[in-house]
Amino acid sequence: MSLVEVRERITAAARRADRDPAEVTLVVVTKNRTTDEIRRLYDQGQREFGENRAQELREKVPELPEDIRWHFVGALQTNKVRIVRPVVVLLHSLDRPHLASAWMKGPGRPPPALVEVNLSGEPQRHGVAFEELDAAVDEFIALGVPVVGLMGIAPIVSEPERARPFFARLREARDRISRRHPQVVELSMGMTDDFEVAVEEGATYIRVGRAIFDA
């Protein structure tokens, strides 16, 4: 799929769910992609990009236009916070108190963050367990982190529709938490293989790379 086709599919999925397509932000994931590849998408009007690795982010940012809005979407080690924090507009992968404390260190107020949730419950996956989510959000906010939503990655499934229950559960968790913390409104969910279902279930950010770069 091209960038244009992905945008068209986002619009169609939003309309199927009676949503405004403008509520959904496409974050193009740039893992292992060159600055030339990224610049081609920039020239097509894309401004929101997501990186999985701190070192790649550090290398790419100086080589690309300053008005790119960078997101960090991968697992983040606390010793790499100093690289990521100054250049991103949103952290998608806050998952533990130690990282929350590190995110608060540095000049000024840190960028907002999404709490990553382990949607599948598989031990090898990153993220907070659903059973511990409310307490974790409370703790991160008490530490001062500007938590604005949740993020989750659905397990690999044979067809996109099978991801729907995982996205629905994350949306329900967001709705529950937002009753106590009204600023928790964002949902980062949906990737190349399942982003249309995620949009139908309420995603406000989707993270797509392969479908666009390999078009």
DATA-V302184 format. One record per residue. N is the residue number from 1. RES is the residue in one letter. PHI is phi as a letter, one per 20 degrees, with the letter a starting at -180 (* if undefined). OMEGA is omega in radians with two decimals (999 if undefined). Layout:
n | res | phi | omega
N | RES | PHI | OMEGA
N | RES | PHI | OMEGA
This chain:
n | res | phi | omega
1 | M | * | 3.04
2 | S | e | 3.07
3 | L | g | -3.14
4 | V | f | -3.11
5 | E | f | 3.10
6 | V | f | 3.12
7 | R | f | 3.12
8 | E | f | 3.13
9 | R | f | 3.05
10 | I | f | -3.13
11 | T | f | -3.13
12 | A | f | -3.14
13 | A | f | 3.12
14 | A | f | -3.13
15 | R | f | 3.07
16 | R | f | -3.13
17 | A | e | -3.11
18 | D | l | 3.10
19 | R | d | 3.01
20 | D | f | 3.13
21 | P | g | 3.13
22 | A | f | 3.11
23 | E | f | -3.03
24 | V | d | 3.10
25 | T | d | 3.07
26 | L | e | 3.04
27 | V | d | 3.14
28 | V | e | -3.07
29 | V | e | -2.95
30 | T | d | -3.13
31 | K | g | 3.10
32 | N | m | 3.13
33 | R | d | -3.10
34 | T | e | 3.10
35 | T | f | 3.09
36 | D | f | 3.10
37 | E | f | 3.14
38 | I | f | -3.10
39 | R | f | 3.11
40 | R | f | 3.10
41 | L | f | 3.06
42 | Y | g | -3.13
43 | D | f | 3.06
44 | Q | e | 3.07
45 | G | o | 3.14
46 | Q | f | -3.14
47 | R | c | -3.10
48 | E | e | -3.14
49 | F | c | -3.13
50 | G | c | 3.12
51 | E | c | -3.12
52 | N | e | -2.98
53 | R | c | -3.08
54 | A | f | -3.10
55 | Q | f | 3.10
56 | E | f | 3.12
57 | L | f | -3.13
58 | R | f | -3.11
59 | E | f | -3.02
60 | K | e | -3.01
61 | V | g | -3.10
62 | P | f | -3.06
63 | E | e | -3.03
64 | L | c | -3.07
65 | P | g | -3.05
66 | E | f | -3.09
67 | D | e | 2.99
68 | I | f | 3.07
69 | R | e | -3.07
70 | W | e | 3.02
71 | H | d | 2.99
72 | F | d | -2.97
73 | V | d | -3.11
74 | G | d | 3.05
75 | A | f | -3.05
76 | L | d | 3.03
77 | Q | e | -3.08
78 | T | f | -3.13
79 | N | f | 3.09
80 | K | d | -3.14
81 | V | g | -3.09
82 | R | f | 3.08
83 | I | e | -2.98
84 | V | e | -2.99
85 | R | g | -3.06
86 | P | f | -2.96
87 | V | d | -3.08
88 | V | d | 3.06
89 | V | e | -3.11
90 | L | b | 3.00
91 | L | e | -3.08
92 | H | e | -2.89
93 | S | c | 3.05
94 | L | f | -3.01
95 | D | b | -3.12
96 | R | a | -3.09
97 | P | g | -3.12
98 | H | f | 3.09
99 | L | f | 3.11
100 | A | f | 3.12
101 | S | f | 3.12
102 | A | f | -3.14
103 | W | f | -3.13
104 | M | e | -3.10
105 | K | e | -3.14
106 | G | p | -3.07
107 | P | f | 3.03
108 | G | m | 3.12
109 | R | f | -3.11
110 | P | f | 3.03
111 | P | f | 3.11
112 | P | f | -3.06
113 | A | c | 2.99
114 | L | d | 3.09
115 | V | e | 3.13
116 | E | f | -3.11
117 | V | d | 3.08
118 | N | e | -3.02
119 | L | f | -3.03
120 | S | e | -3.07
121 | G | m | 3.13
122 | E | f | -3.03
123 | P | f | -3.12
124 | Q | f | -3.13
125 | R | e | 3.04
126 | H | f | 3.02
127 | G | o | 3.12
128 | V | e | 3.07
129 | A | f | 3.13
130 | F | g | -3.09
131 | E | f | -3.10
132 | E | d | -2.95
133 | L | f | -3.08
134 | D | g | -3.14
135 | A | f | 3.14
136 | A | f | 3.12
137 | V | f | 3.11
138 | D | g | -3.10
139 | E | f | -3.12
140 | F | f | 3.13
141 | I | f | 3.11
142 | A | f | 3.09
143 | L | f | 3.10
144 | G | o | -3.11
145 | V | f | 3.07
146 | P | f | 3.14
147 | V | f | -3.07
148 | V | c | 3.14
149 | G | r | -3.09
150 | L | c | 3.05
151 | M | c | 3.07
152 | G | b | 3.09
153 | I | d | 3.13
154 | A | f | 3.05
155 | P | f | 3.10
156 | I | f | -3.10
157 | V | c | -3.06
158 | S | f | 3.10
159 | E | b | -3.03
160 | P | g | -3.07
161 | E | g | -3.13
162 | R | f | 3.09
163 | A | e | -3.02
164 | R | g | -3.12
165 | P | f | 3.13
166 | F | f | 3.12
167 | F | f | 3.14
168 | A | f | -3.14
169 | R | f | 3.11
170 | L | f | 3.10
171 | R | f | 3.12
172 | E | f | 3.10
173 | A | f | 3.10
174 | R | g | -3.11
175 | D | f | 3.14
176 | R | f | -3.09
177 | I | f | -3.10
178 | S | f | 3.06
179 | R | f | 3.08
180 | R | e | -3.12
181 | H | c | -3.02
182 | P | g | 3.14
183 | Q | f | -3.12
184 | V | e | -3.03
185 | V | c | -3.00
186 | E | e | 3.06
187 | L | c | 3.07
188 | S | e | -3.12
189 | M | b | -3.11
190 | G | o | 3.14
191 | M | c | -3.02
192 | T | g | -3.00
193 | D | e | -3.01
194 | D | b | -3.00
195 | F | f | -3.12
196 | E | f | 3.08
197 | V | f | 3.13
198 | A | f | 3.10
199 | V | f | 3.12
200 | E | f | -3.11
201 | E | e | 2.99
202 | G | o | 3.13
203 | A | g | 3.00
204 | T | d | 2.99
205 | Y | c | 2.94
206 | I | c | -3.03
207 | R | c | -3.04
208 | V | c | 3.08
209 | G | c | -3.04
210 | R | g | -3.07
211 | A | f | -3.10
212 | I | e | -3.08
213 | F | f | -3.11
214 | D | e | -3.14
215 | A | f | 999
